[in-house]
Amino acid sequence: MRQLGIATIALVATLGLAATGVHAATVNSDVGANASTADLPAANAQATNNGQNEDATAARQLVSDAQKTVTELKSDQKFANYMEQAKGIFILPTVVKGSLIVGGQGGQGVFLVHKNGHWSNPAFFSLGAISIGAQAGGAAGPMAFLLMTDKAVNDFLDNNNFSFNANAGFTIVTYSARGQASVGKGDIILWSNMSGLQGSLNVSATDIVRNSGEDQAFYGRKATTKQIVAGQVSNPDADKLRSELPA
């Protein structure tokens, strides 16, 4: 009987330890699961920060590319004189290949207002499509819209999806670096160094939309186009572009 009692006690002890081990394993598993769950917000926050950093970098690069486009624009003294007279400018450093056909994709650009001898901070806009004459295709390259009237400037300030064409009441004159043309009294002067844009052609730029995401990425906070051009937000990364534009 004594041996049986000892064996019984040993069996109970073994079962107790086994049960404790199972419980411990369960607890450890739960702790691991909780730790993994706790890491999710941090991982999501890191991913968000990475995305914001990439957006800010892309916005800065667009501004830098716009500055290079302005340097190219200024190499033509006649056009530089028009820039001094302009009330605003919309600069697209790269209009993608194929965008000269109707419905073709446009590009990303920056809009600045010229007032009292000073250029504003840039606001970001996207061009959905552009049609120029009977062109089909065309090489990629920079493009700029000089806004010569208050009406052209106000479309950027007041609207979020608008067009520059005859239907919208605008007179657009093309001015090519490859073939200068008289601009007359156009509301908008379109410049590009792409081939095939010489002389007066039928121009239609559509789906010009504010890029509020890049505005926020560049300035670090949400801001309307009016707030940006009024100087309520700023970024020193825009200073070179602003100083490069003829006052």
Secondary structure as GFF3:
##gff-version 3
##sequence-region A 1 247
A	DSSP	alpha_helix	2	74	.	.	.	ID=ss1
A	DSSP	alpha_helix	77	85	.	.	.	ID=ss2
A	DSSP	beta_strand	88	95	.	.	.	ID=ss3
A	DSSP	beta_strand	107	115	.	.	.	ID=ss4
A	DSSP	beta_strand	118	119	.	.	.	ID=ss5
A	DSSP	beta_strand	123	132	.	.	.	ID=ss6
A	DSSP	beta_strand	141	147	.	.	.	ID=ss7
A	DSSP	alpha_helix	150	158	.	.	.	ID=ss8
A	DSSP	beta_strand	161	164	.	.	.	ID=ss9
A	DSSP	three_ten_helix	166	168	.	.	.	ID=ss10
A	DSSP	beta_strand	172	176	.	.	.	ID=ss11
A	DSSP	beta_strand	188	192	.	.	.	ID=ss12
A	DSSP	beta_strand	203	210	.	.	.	ID=ss13
A	DSSP	alpha_helix	212	219	.	.	.	ID=ss14
A	DSSP	alpha_helix	225	229	.	.	.	ID=ss15
A	DSSP	three_ten_helix	236	238	.	.	.	ID=ss16
A	DSSP	alpha_helix	239	244	.	.	.	ID=ss17
###
